[in-house]
Amino acid sequence: MAEFWPGLLSLNLKPMRALTWDLGDDTELDLFSVRVPKSKFVKAILKESGPLAVASASPAGQPPMLKINRTQVKDWDVAVVFDNGPLKRGPSSTVVEVSTSGLRIVREGAISRDALSAVAPSLSGR
């Protein structure tokens, strides 16, 4: 984390069962992702709010939504949508699952396996 945050590293973690947060998942969430973004806009929001639970604007497995589709937003069940304008196309975040059995790359993106292995030699493959 110290090496790649803020930036394009997402860590998938298992929640503690004693956690009493309500993310609208009926307490069925078995993994959540943590990321510290570089975006000045997002960092300004986080400075005021503290950590946020957010969802991607794109459905899982779909390419990132680079511009908010106002028609689609009307169908979302969300409290608020922040729109700081169109995003630049860029690399995906690298996703690493963290568990009691170790670290595993789920998706290699902006941060290469070699770069991750340099700081986490026990990293395993997909």
C-alpha positions in Angstrom: 0.0 0.0 0.0 2.8 2.4 0.9 4.4 1.8 -2.5 1.3 2.2 -4.8 -1.2 4.5 -2.9 -2.5 6.8 -4.0 -2.9 5.1 -7.3 -4.2 2.2 -9.4 -4.1 -0.6 -6.8 -7.3 -2.1 -5.4 -7.2 -4.6 -2.6 -10.1 -7.1 -2.3 -10.7 -7.9 1.4 -13.1 -10.1 3.3 -15.2 -8.2 5.9 -15.2 -9.2 9.5 -18.5 -10.7 10.4 -18.7 -8.5 13.4 -18.8 -5.4 11.1 -22.2 -3.7 11.3 -22.0 -1.5 8.2 -25.0 -1.3 5.9 -23.9 -1.1 2.2 -27.3 -2.1 0.9 -26.2 -5.7 0.4 -28.4 -7.3 3.1 -25.1 -8.3 4.8 -24.3 -10.7 2.0 -21.1 -8.9 0.9 -18.3 -11.5 0.9 -15.6 -9.2 -0.5 -15.1 -5.4 -0.7 -12.4 -3.4 -2.4 -10.2 -0.7 -0.9 -8.5 1.9 -3.0 -6.8 5.3 -2.5 -7.4 7.3 -5.7 -5.1 10.0 -7.1 -7.9 12.2 -8.3 -7.8 15.7 -6.8 -11.6 15.8 -7.0 -12.1 12.6 -5.1 -9.4 13.5 -2.5 -11.2 16.8 -1.8 -14.5 14.9 -1.2 -12.7 12.4 1.0 -11.1 15.1 3.0 -14.5 16.4 4.0 -16.3 13.1 4.4 -13.8 10.5 5.4 -13.9 7.1 3.8 -16.7 6.4 1.4 -18.4 3.2 0.3 -18.9 3.6 -3.4 -19.9 1.5 -6.4 -18.5 1.5 -9.9 -20.7 3.3 -12.4 -20.1 0.3 -14.8 -21.5 -3.1 -14.2 -19.0 -5.8 -13.2 -17.0 -7.0 -16.2 -18.0 -4.0 -18.4 -15.5 -1.3 -19.6 -15.3 1.7 -17.3 -17.9 4.4 -17.9 -15.9 7.5 -18.9 -18.9 9.9 -19.1 -22.1 9.9 -17.0 -25.1 8.8 -19.0 -27.8 11.0 -17.5 -30.6 8.8 -18.8 -29.1 5.7 -17.2 -28.5 7.6 -13.9 -32.3 7.9 -13.5 -32.6 4.1 -13.1 -29.8 3.8 -10.4 -30.7 3.2 -6.8 -28.1 5.5 -5.3 -28.1 8.5 -2.9 -25.8 10.7 -5.0 -23.7 10.8 -8.2 -20.6 13.0 -8.4 -19.8 14.1 -12.0 -16.5 15.9 -12.4 -16.8 15.7 -16.2 -15.5 13.0 -18.6 -12.7 10.8 -17.5 -9.6 10.2 -19.6 -9.1 6.7 -20.9 -6.3 5.0 -19.1 -5.2 1.7 -17.6 -7.3 -0.3 -15.3 -6.4 -0.7 -11.6 -4.5 -3.8 -10.6 -6.7 -5.8 -8.2 -5.1 -8.0 -5.5 -7.1 -10.3 -3.3 -5.8 -10.3 0.3 -6.7 -13.4 2.4 -5.3 -15.5 5.2 -3.7 -17.7 2.6 -1.8 -14.8 1.1 -1.9 -12.3 -1.8 -3.3 -13.2 -5.3 -3.5 -11.0 -8.4 -7.1 -11.0 -9.6 -6.5 -8.5 -12.4 -3.2 -7.2 -13.7 -3.6 -3.6 -14.8 -1.6 -0.4 -14.4 0.7 -2.0 -11.8 2.6 -5.0 -13.2 3.2 -8.3 -11.6 6.9 -7.6 -11.5 6.3 -4.3 -9.7 4.1 -5.9 -7.2 6.4 -8.9 -6.7 9.3 -6.5 -5.9 7.4 -5.4 -2.7 5.4 -8.5 -2.1 7.5 -11.6 -3.1 4.8 -14.0 -1.8 2.3 -12.8 -4.4 0.6 -15.7 -6.3 -0.9 -15.8 -9.8 -4.5 -15.8 -10.8 
